[in-house]
């Protein structure tokens, strides 16, 4: 049920928000990955995802014509008792058809309740998710490609 809900959100978001052309990058030893962030705090999400991808040696980040897209969004952001809590969801999609390959999500906390705390929380969490759960999915996709 959770995957169905995510797929419906994905389809709605992609048809109204952005479109992809044909894949223009191919190398059997690398994955070419696009990042798409939405729902507020896009800079923190994009920066976190980019940093996480930069630590994966077989990934090349591209702005278009990629094989995969990481769709990154804020699932939760709140402040309480001098802390900022955040949640991030990452959908990994095969391009250009937007086939959902997997979902990674998590939550984190940062000290403070200002804008900087929110940015730090979201960016750090996104980097961690990409370096962990998403990296595993990317490795499986690379192996399937070969």
Backbone as ProteinMPNN parsed JSONL, in Angstrom:
{"seq_chain_A": "XXXXXXXXXXXXXXXXXXXXXXXXXXXXXXXXXXXXXXXXXXXXXXXXXXXXXXXXXXXXXXXXXXXXXXXXXXXXXXXXXXXXXXXXXXXXXXXXXXXXXXXXXXXXXXXXXXXXXXXXXXXXXXXXXXXXXXXXXXXXXXXXXX", "coords_chain_A": {"N_chain_A": [[0.816, -1.186, 0.0], [1.961, 1.22, 0.782], [3.897, 1.607, -1.203], [2.238, 1.898, -3.416], [0.915, 4.292, -2.802], [3.131, 6.022, -2.834], [3.84, 5.771, -5.505], [1.614, 6.893, -6.769], [1.849, 9.534, -5.879], [4.283, 10.132, -7.088], [3.653, 9.875, -9.856], [1.74, 11.904, -10.127], [3.316, 14.122, -9.43], [5.34, 14.113, -11.39], [4.018, 14.354, -13.855], [2.973, 16.879, -13.676], [5.139, 18.47, -13.007], [7.899, 18.044, -14.02], [9.746, 16.818, -16.873], [11.334, 14.207, -18.783], [13.781, 13.637, -21.26], [15.217, 11.485, -23.765], [17.663, 9.015, -22.742], [20.934, 10.103, -22.655], [23.423, 9.532, -21.801], [25.688, 6.892, -21.393], [27.451, 4.249, -19.986], [28.833, 1.212, -19.269], [30.079, 0.865, -16.833], [29.367, 2.841, -15.11], [26.834, 4.831, -13.464], [24.515, 7.235, -14.457], [23.129, 9.878, -12.923], [20.357, 11.885, -12.09], [19.2, 14.585, -10.032], [16.289, 15.52, -8.414], [14.599, 17.811, -6.567], [11.934, 18.672, -4.366], [9.128, 20.431, -2.862], [9.837, 22.397, -0.978], [12.733, 23.699, 0.711], [14.571, 22.949, -1.225], [17.262, 23.46, -1.975], [18.837, 22.538, 0.202], [18.164, 19.828, 0.135], [19.011, 19.074, -2.458], [21.762, 19.695, -2.272], [22.562, 17.937, -0.219], [21.973, 15.44, -1.403], [23.666, 15.567, -3.639], [26.188, 15.649, -2.391], [26.19, 13.132, -1.141], [26.055, 11.472, -3.446], [28.503, 12.133, -4.598], [30.283, 10.663, -3.193], [30.061, 8.119, -4.075], [31.724, 6.058, -6.07], [31.088, 5.056, -8.653], [29.116, 6.593, -9.724], [27.883, 9.245, -11.709], [26.881, 12.485, -11.554], [24.372, 14.131, -13.342], [22.722, 16.754, -15.201], [20.754, 16.286, -17.002], [19.42, 13.792, -19.268], [19.992, 11.468, -17.91], [20.213, 8.109, -16.479], [18.974, 7.343, -14.185], [16.899, 8.832, -11.659], [16.959, 10.629, -8.673], [14.447, 11.459, -6.66], [13.89, 13.762, -4.347], [12.401, 14.62, -1.292], [10.942, 16.558, 1.379], [9.611, 14.982, 4.119], [8.843, 15.526, 6.655], [9.064, 18.218, 8.941], [9.821, 19.861, 11.801], [9.847, 21.761, 14.887], [10.863, 21.506, 18.288], [11.336, 21.832, 21.728], [13.87, 23.136, 21.553], [15.072, 21.832, 19.42], [15.347, 20.751, 16.01], [13.446, 18.652, 14.074], [13.563, 16.424, 11.351], [12.424, 14.847, 8.332], [13.067, 12.842, 5.506], [12.315, 11.718, 2.232], [13.296, 9.615, -0.367], [12.849, 8.856, -3.665], [13.805, 6.507, -5.97], [14.086, 6.468, -9.356], [13.852, 4.872, -12.502], [14.863, 6.161, -15.561], [13.821, 7.012, -18.945], [11.205, 6.52, -18.253], [10.261, 6.661, -15.632], [10.041, 4.462, -13.855], [9.549, 3.129, -10.706], [12.141, 2.257, -8.666], [12.934, 2.012, -6.046], [12.549, 3.059, -2.576], [13.804, 5.241, -0.169], [13.84, 6.269, 3.15], [14.013, 8.38, 6.05], [14.68, 9.8, 9.323], [15.83, 12.593, 11.313], [17.587, 14.681, 13.738], [18.446, 18.02, 14.688], [20.367, 20.41, 16.493], [18.897, 23.405, 17.689], [16.485, 25.796, 16.392], [16.246, 27.364, 14.205], [16.421, 28.554, 10.764], [18.852, 27.649, 9.758], [19.33, 25.335, 11.266], [17.316, 23.686, 10.287], [18.132, 23.451, 7.598], [20.644, 22.197, 7.972], [19.823, 19.773, 9.183], [18.201, 18.568, 7.169], [19.961, 18.449, 4.95], [22.131, 16.9, 5.964], [20.812, 14.505, 6.651], [19.847, 13.706, 4.124], [22.282, 13.291, 2.755], [23.273, 11.137, 4.261], [21.294, 9.161, 3.784], [21.551, 8.809, 0.987], [24.19, 7.893, 0.882], [23.934, 5.46, 2.15], [21.31, 3.606, 2.184], [20.383, 4.294, -0.44], [22.719, 4.063, -1.944], [23.159, 1.296, -1.905], [20.991, 0.442, -3.472], [21.682, 1.71, -5.869], [24.039, 0.359, -6.493], [23.048, -2.226, -6.985], [21.541, -1.669, -9.246], [23.543, -0.939, -11.049], [24.876, -3.384, -11.302], [22.847, -4.906, -12.514], [22.702, -3.623, -14.928], [25.031, -4.303, -16.185]], "CA_chain_A": [[0.0, 0.0, 0.0], [2.855, 2.374, 0.863], [4.502, 1.811, -2.528], [1.197, 2.401, -4.301], [0.743, 5.707, -2.48], [4.31, 6.725, -3.331], [3.77, 5.772, -6.956], [0.61, 7.877, -7.151], [2.462, 10.842, -5.663], [5.297, 10.277, -8.116], [3.013, 10.109, -11.148], [1.148, 13.237, -10.083], [4.394, 15.114, -9.415], [6.099, 14.136, -12.638], [3.231, 14.846, -14.972], [2.748, 18.303, -13.519], [6.317, 19.233, -12.647], [9.073, 17.971, -14.88], [9.728, 15.737, -17.859], [12.661, 13.752, -19.167], [13.988, 13.209, -22.627], [15.903, 10.195, -23.859], [18.952, 8.854, -22.061], [22.026, 10.507, -23.54], [24.672, 9.092, -21.192], [25.747, 5.459, -21.137], [28.743, 3.621, -19.741], [28.491, 0.025, -18.483], [30.742, 0.891, -15.531], [28.911, 4.012, -14.351], [25.431, 5.226, -13.507], [24.327, 8.665, -14.634], [22.013, 10.133, -12.017], [19.813, 13.229, -11.945], [18.584, 14.873, -8.74], [15.133, 16.413, -8.477], [14.123, 18.1, -5.219], [10.673, 19.4, -4.384], [8.387, 20.555, -1.621], [10.498, 23.29, -0.026], [14.108, 23.374, 1.104], [15.186, 22.239, -2.344], [18.72, 23.608, -1.984], [19.402, 21.626, 1.204], [17.968, 18.462, -0.354], [19.907, 18.871, -3.607], [23.147, 19.693, -1.794], [22.781, 16.689, 0.512], [22.0, 14.332, -2.362], [24.881, 15.708, -4.446], [27.327, 15.233, -1.57], [26.112, 11.678, -1.019], [26.424, 10.86, -4.73], [29.93, 12.358, -4.876], [31.027, 9.645, -2.451], [29.823, 6.825, -4.725], [32.67, 6.184, -7.18], [30.585, 4.659, -9.973], [28.006, 7.482, -10.079], [28.152, 10.561, -12.287], [25.682, 13.324, -11.475], [24.117, 14.884, -14.572], [21.537, 17.601, -15.116], [19.764, 15.775, -17.95], [19.822, 12.625, -20.045], [20.457, 10.422, -17.007], [19.572, 6.79, -16.445], [18.2, 7.288, -12.949], [16.615, 10.093, -10.991], [16.622, 10.61, -7.261], [13.453, 12.479, -6.351], [14.09, 13.978, -2.913], [11.396, 15.514, -0.733], [10.802, 16.655, 2.828], [8.405, 14.3, 4.587], [8.483, 16.091, 7.95], [9.963, 19.237, 9.457], [9.192, 20.49, 12.958], [10.736, 22.169, 15.974], [10.337, 21.262, 19.616], [12.317, 21.756, 22.81], [15.182, 23.59, 21.116], [15.605, 20.977, 18.364], [14.626, 20.631, 14.75], [13.3, 17.271, 13.592], [13.285, 16.409, 9.917], [12.267, 13.576, 7.643], [13.315, 12.922, 4.068], [11.972, 10.542, 1.438], [13.962, 9.614, -1.665], [12.345, 7.886, -4.626], [14.766, 6.233, -7.041], [13.306, 6.178, -10.558], [14.559, 4.603, -13.762], [14.447, 7.117, -16.58], [12.929, 8.154, -18.867], [9.829, 6.114, -17.979], [9.941, 6.864, -14.217], [9.756, 3.234, -13.118], [10.016, 3.23, -9.327], [13.066, 1.183, -8.327], [13.022, 1.87, -4.602], [12.29, 4.209, -1.73], [14.596, 5.331, 1.063], [13.379, 7.362, 3.985], [14.587, 8.409, 7.38], [14.461, 11.021, 10.094], [17.01, 13.036, 12.06], [17.417, 15.862, 14.591], [19.554, 18.972, 14.737], [20.233, 21.382, 17.58], [18.432, 24.713, 17.262], [15.169, 25.851, 15.757], [16.268, 28.367, 13.14], [16.504, 28.078, 9.368], [20.125, 26.926, 9.604], [19.151, 23.999, 11.849], [16.509, 22.924, 9.327], [19.002, 23.161, 6.458], [21.624, 21.192, 8.4], [19.138, 18.504, 9.415], [17.783, 17.998, 5.887], [21.137, 18.158, 4.132], [22.869, 15.77, 6.557], [20.004, 13.291, 6.513], [19.845, 13.309, 2.711], [23.609, 12.741, 2.472], [23.347, 9.821, 4.906], [20.425, 8.224, 3.057], [22.158, 8.506, -0.32], [25.397, 7.109, 1.123], [23.594, 4.162, 2.722], [20.224, 2.874, 1.524], [20.336, 4.567, -1.883], [23.942, 3.504, -2.538], [22.909, -0.133, -2.109], [20.109, 0.336, -4.626], [22.457, 2.096, -7.054], [24.965, -0.738, -6.803], [22.243, -3.297, -7.599], [21.16, -1.21, -10.592], [24.747, -1.032, -11.873], [25.092, -4.809, -11.587], [21.812, -5.329, -13.472], [23.028, -2.971, -16.191], [26.164, -4.996, -16.787]], "C_chain_A": [[0.864, 1.256, 0.0], [3.487, 2.663, -0.501], [3.48, 2.358, -3.516], [0.976, 3.885, -4.066], [1.909, 6.534, -3.009], [4.283, 6.824, -4.849], [2.752, 6.8, -7.44], [1.128, 9.295, -6.973], [3.474, 11.128, -6.758], [4.686, 10.61, -9.468], [2.414, 11.511, -11.19], [2.228, 14.311, -10.161], [5.071, 15.22, -10.767], [5.291, 14.664, -13.81], [3.002, 16.347, -14.878], [4.024, 19.103, -13.39], [7.459, 19.204, -13.628], [8.996, 16.749, -15.782], [11.157, 15.398, -18.254], [12.671, 13.342, -20.632], [14.682, 11.858, -22.631], [17.218, 10.202, -23.078], [20.058, 9.204, -23.051], [23.391, 10.083, -23.01], [24.617, 7.577, -21.007], [27.199, 5.019, -21.011], [28.43, 2.408, -18.872], [29.105, 0.003, -17.085], [30.316, 2.059, -14.645], [27.392, 4.147, -14.454], [25.362, 6.739, -13.594], [23.018, 9.046, -13.946], [21.656, 11.61, -11.987], [19.228, 13.366, -10.545], [17.435, 15.849, -8.976], [14.611, 16.583, -7.056], [12.861, 18.932, -5.301], [10.106, 19.555, -2.979], [9.004, 21.469, -0.583], [11.864, 22.78, 0.359], [14.872, 22.622, 0.008], [16.705, 22.316, -2.342], [19.377, 22.644, -1.007], [19.29, 20.178, 0.741], [18.92, 18.145, -1.505], [21.362, 18.79, -3.168], [23.477, 18.4, -1.062], [22.87, 15.497, -0.417], [23.268, 14.377, -3.211], [26.113, 15.266, -3.665], [27.343, 13.716, -1.398], [26.525, 10.969, -2.303], [27.909, 11.022, -5.032], [30.808, 11.323, -4.178], [30.825, 8.236, -3.01], [30.629, 6.823, -6.018], [32.133, 5.835, -8.565], [29.414, 5.521, -10.453], [28.54, 8.787, -10.638], [26.844, 11.342, -12.217], [25.572, 14.132, -12.758], [22.848, 15.707, -14.394], [20.435, 17.159, -16.068], [20.315, 14.568, -18.69], [20.316, 11.47, -19.203], [19.67, 9.128, -17.123], [18.647, 6.637, -15.248], [17.961, 8.699, -12.439], [16.365, 9.807, -9.521], [15.676, 11.774, -7.019], [13.433, 12.616, -4.838], [13.045, 14.97, -2.408], [11.384, 15.467, 0.789], [9.512, 15.944, 3.216], [7.936, 14.851, 5.928], [9.525, 17.126, 8.342], [9.245, 19.959, 10.596], [10.246, 20.88, 13.985], [10.046, 21.907, 17.297], [11.487, 21.18, 20.602], [13.734, 22.095, 22.352], [15.838, 22.738, 20.047], [14.733, 21.051, 17.118], [14.611, 19.158, 14.365], [12.965, 17.336, 12.116], [13.141, 14.98, 9.421], [12.438, 13.801, 6.157], [12.903, 11.608, 3.431], [12.655, 10.684, 0.084], [13.371, 8.488, -2.511], [13.408, 7.72, -5.709], [13.975, 5.736, -8.246], [14.218, 5.889, -11.737], [13.99, 5.546, -14.81], [14.544, 6.501, -17.969], [11.499, 7.792, -18.437], [9.378, 6.284, -16.535], [9.476, 5.597, -13.519], [10.35, 3.374, -11.726], [10.88, 2.017, -9.003], [13.161, 0.959, -6.823], [12.769, 3.178, -3.894], [13.207, 4.12, -0.519], [14.028, 6.491, 1.865], [14.003, 7.261, 5.364], [14.26, 9.709, 8.07], [15.719, 11.333, 10.903], [16.624, 14.237, 12.909], [18.658, 16.733, 14.479], [19.296, 19.939, 15.882], [19.801, 22.728, 17.004], [17.09, 24.637, 16.564], [15.107, 26.866, 14.622], [16.381, 27.714, 11.767], [17.767, 27.25, 9.134], [20.016, 25.5, 10.149], [18.342, 23.112, 10.896], [17.353, 22.516, 8.119], [20.01, 22.084, 6.81], [20.991, 19.819, 8.563], [18.808, 17.82, 8.081], [18.97, 17.594, 5.022], [21.895, 16.94, 4.654], [22.109, 14.46, 6.401], [20.003, 12.795, 5.073], [21.181, 12.692, 2.319], [23.733, 11.326, 3.04], [22.501, 8.789, 4.173], [21.033, 7.825, 1.715], [23.391, 7.63, -0.141], [25.128, 5.716, 1.657], [22.578, 3.403, 1.885], [20.221, 3.062, 0.004], [21.562, 3.989, -2.58], [23.772, 2.015, -2.823], [22.031, -0.355, -3.334], [20.848, 0.68, -5.92], [23.424, 0.994, -7.47], [24.215, -1.888, -7.471], [21.873, -2.926, -9.031], [22.365, -1.29, -11.538], [25.008, -2.48, -12.252], [24.087, -5.335, -12.608], [22.106, -4.779, -14.868], [24.135, -3.713, -16.938], [25.694, -6.295, -17.334]], "O_chain_A": [[0.557, 2.232, -0.683], [3.6, 3.82, -0.906], [3.815, 3.189, -4.36], [0.861, 4.656, -5.019], [1.709, 7.614, -3.566], [4.661, 7.851, -5.414], [3.002, 7.504, -8.419], [0.88, 10.161, -7.813], [3.521, 12.234, -7.296], [5.146, 11.525, -10.152], [2.566, 12.223, -12.182], [2.072, 15.299, -10.878], [5.344, 16.325, -11.235], [5.833, 15.355, -14.672], [2.853, 17.014, -15.901], [4.012, 20.309, -13.637], [7.945, 20.26, -14.032], [8.286, 15.784, -15.5], [12.071, 16.203, -18.079], [11.709, 12.783, -21.157], [14.727, 11.172, -21.61], [17.795, 11.253, -22.8], [20.107, 8.662, -24.156], [24.403, 10.253, -23.691], [23.62, 7.042, -20.522], [28.052, 5.376, -21.825], [27.81, 2.566, -17.82], [28.693, -0.794, -16.242], [30.851, 2.239, -13.551], [26.761, 3.653, -15.388], [26.077, 7.44, -12.878], [21.941, 8.595, -14.337], [22.526, 12.474, -11.875], [18.809, 12.378, -9.943], [17.593, 16.868, -9.649], [14.223, 15.607, -6.414], [12.719, 19.784, -6.177], [10.546, 18.897, -2.036], [8.711, 21.321, 0.603], [12.123, 21.577, 0.337], [15.711, 21.768, 0.294], [17.371, 21.335, -2.673], [20.369, 22.0, -1.348], [20.215, 19.389, 0.934], [19.554, 17.09, -1.528], [22.11, 17.927, -3.629], [24.549, 17.828, -1.26], [23.736, 14.638, -0.251], [23.877, 13.339, -3.473], [26.984, 14.586, -4.209], [28.398, 13.09, -1.499], [27.258, 9.981, -2.262], [28.513, 10.148, -5.654], [31.967, 11.142, -4.554], [31.363, 7.27, -2.47], [30.264, 7.513, -6.97], [32.691, 6.291, -9.563], [28.793, 5.216, -11.47], [29.504, 9.36, -10.129], [25.825, 10.911, -12.756], [26.542, 14.74, -13.209], [22.007, 15.401, -13.548], [19.298, 17.614, -15.95], [21.525, 14.35, -18.734], [20.991, 10.577, -19.716], [18.622, 9.059, -17.765], [17.665, 5.897, -15.293], [18.709, 9.629, -12.74], [15.652, 8.868, -9.168], [16.059, 12.936, -7.156], [13.012, 11.701, -4.129], [12.828, 16.021, -3.01], [11.764, 14.469, 1.401], [8.442, 16.268, 2.7], [6.778, 14.674, 6.304], [10.719, 16.94, 8.107], [8.204, 20.583, 10.394], [11.378, 20.397, 13.957], [8.831, 22.056, 17.43], [12.498, 20.53, 20.335], [14.689, 21.414, 22.726], [17.03, 22.891, 19.782], [13.546, 21.371, 17.18], [15.653, 18.503, 14.338], [12.188, 18.184, 11.678], [13.666, 14.037, 10.014], [12.009, 14.82, 5.615], [13.106, 10.533, 3.995], [12.6, 11.745, -0.538], [13.392, 7.322, -2.119], [13.854, 8.705, -6.296], [13.283, 4.721, -8.174], [15.223, 6.568, -11.946], [12.775, 5.704, -14.924], [15.293, 5.541, -18.151], [10.668, 8.685, -18.276], [8.203, 6.066, -16.24], [8.59, 5.66, -12.666], [11.528, 3.703, -11.584], [10.408, 0.882, -9.058], [13.437, -0.154, -6.375], [12.769, 4.251, -4.498], [13.364, 3.056, 0.079], [13.767, 7.565, 1.323], [14.459, 6.198, 5.786], [13.646, 10.604, 7.49], [16.556, 10.463, 11.144], [15.507, 14.748, 12.826], [19.761, 16.254, 14.213], [18.148, 20.248, 16.2], [20.287, 23.14, 15.951], [16.621, 23.561, 16.193], [14.023, 27.188, 14.136], [16.428, 26.491, 11.638], [17.742, 26.266, 8.395], [20.552, 24.565, 9.554], [18.65, 21.933, 10.724], [17.293, 21.371, 7.673], [20.214, 21.151, 6.032], [21.558, 18.815, 8.131], [19.102, 16.64, 7.892], [18.974, 16.515, 4.43], [22.258, 16.052, 3.883], [22.692, 13.432, 6.059], [20.142, 11.597, 4.828], [21.212, 11.676, 1.624], [24.241, 10.426, 2.372], [22.946, 7.661, 3.962], [21.031, 6.649, 1.349], [23.615, 6.714, -0.932], [26.018, 4.865, 1.621], [22.944, 2.647, 0.985], [20.072, 2.097, -0.745], [21.453, 3.478, -3.695], [24.198, 1.53, -3.871], [22.302, -1.244, -4.141], [20.661, 0.02, -6.942], [23.603, 0.732, -8.66], [24.715, -2.465, -8.438], [21.89, -3.775, -9.923], [22.216, -1.667, -12.7], [25.327, -2.771, -13.405], [24.448, -6.13, -13.475], [21.785, -5.417, -15.87], [24.161, -3.741, -18.169], [26.488, -7.052, -17.893]]}, "name": "protein", "num_of_chains": 1, "seq": "XXXXXXXXXXXXXXXXXXXXXXXXXXXXXXXXXXXXXXXXXXXXXXXXXXXXXXXXXXXXXXXXXXXXXXXXXXXXXXXXXXXXXXXXXXXXXXXXXXXXXXXXXXXXXXXXXXXXXXXXXXXXXXXXXXXXXXXXXXXXXXXXXX"}
